[in-house]
Amino acid sequence: MDFPGAYRKYDAPGIIISGELEAESIGVMAKDLFHEAVRAALLKEQWQITADPLRIKIDGVKLEIDLAADKVVAAEKSGRKIAIEIKSFLNNSTITDFHAALGQFLNYRLGLEMTEPDRVLYLAVPEDTYESFFQERFVQAAIAVHQLRLLIYDPAKEAIVSWKG
């Protein structure tokens, strides 16, 4: 079953065009738009972007996580280190997007555990997708079983709505 968030396209902050989308119409434009929205949201919250993308190489395996960011807190010498994999969930099948996102998340988390164990991975999800599809019992169970950390964002406002996990 697909949900309303699966058929929304953000052409620019604040502008939403409804309708069924083809994978090619989403392409680079949507990736760049959502990527830039999350990047801007992190900067607004005083995160320092340290890699865009974060590249990891383990023997012959190469991984690219969308963003890496650090935040130094006055009380902590080392600060917090995060990596963010940004998803739009704009394809025709939200469950297919979820399968791909979950697989990437698990592989990226393993890669980080092997190379930067102090960096925490988050899956960035648009607020409308989180409020609809991500409330399904199956998705909630997958989040719990796989211990996903989520960053919920509003692409139009370029804002972080909440952190989960």
MOVENQUI-V327423 format. One record per backbone hydrogen bond with DSSP energy under -0.5 kcal/mol. NH is the residue of the N-H (numbers start at 1). CO is the residue of the C=O. E is the energy in kcal/mol with one decimal. If there is no record, write none. Layout:
# MOVENQUI-V327423
nh:co:e
NH:CO:E
NH:CO:E
This chain:
# MOVENQUI-V327423
nh:co:e
6:3:-2.5
7:4:-1.8
8:5:-1.0
9:17:-1.5
11:9:-0.8
11:15:-1.0
12:15:-0.9
15:12:-2.9
16:14:-0.5
17:9:-2.6
18:16:-0.5
19:7:-1.3
25:22:-0.9
26:22:-1.0
26:23:-0.7
27:23:-1.9
30:26:-2.7
31:27:-1.8
32:28:-3.2
33:29:-2.6
34:30:-2.8
35:31:-2.7
36:32:-2.8
37:33:-2.0
38:34:-2.3
39:35:-2.5
40:36:-2.6
41:37:-2.1
42:38:-2.5
43:39:-2.1
44:40:-2.2
45:41:-1.2
46:43:-1.7
47:42:-2.4
48:70:-3.0
49:47:-0.6
50:48:-0.5
50:68:-2.3
51:68:-1.4
52:53:-0.8
53:65:-0.6
54:65:-2.9
55:53:-0.7
56:63:-2.6
58:61:-2.8
59:57:-0.5
61:58:-2.5
63:56:-3.1
65:54:-2.7
67:84:-2.0
68:51:-2.1
69:82:-2.4
70:48:-2.4
71:80:-2.4
73:71:-0.6
76:73:-2.0
80:71:-3.0
81:118:-0.5
82:69:-2.9
83:120:-2.5
84:67:-2.7
85:122:-2.6
86:84:-0.6
87:124:-2.2
94:92:-0.6
97:93:-1.9
98:94:-2.4
99:95:-2.5
100:96:-2.2
101:97:-2.7
102:98:-3.0
103:99:-2.3
104:100:-2.5
105:101:-2.8
106:102:-2.6
107:103:-2.1
108:104:-3.2
109:105:-2.7
110:106:-1.9
111:107:-2.4
112:108:-2.6
113:109:-2.5
114:110:-1.8
115:111:-1.3
116:112:-2.6
119:116:-2.3
120:81:-2.5
122:83:-2.6
123:149:-2.8
124:85:-3.0
124:122:-0.6
125:123:-0.5
125:151:-2.6
127:153:-2.7
130:126:-2.4
131:127:-2.6
132:128:-0.8
134:129:-2.2
135:132:-1.7
136:133:-1.7
140:136:-2.7
141:137:-2.3
142:138:-2.3
143:139:-2.5
144:140:-2.1
145:141:-3.0
146:142:-2.4
147:143:-0.5
147:144:-0.7
148:143:-1.9
150:164:-2.6
151:123:-2.4
152:150:-0.5
152:162:-3.0
153:125:-2.2
153:151:-0.5
154:159:-3.0
155:153:-0.7
158:154:-1.1
159:154:-1.7
161:152:-2.9
161:159:-0.6
162:152:-1.5
164:150:-3.2
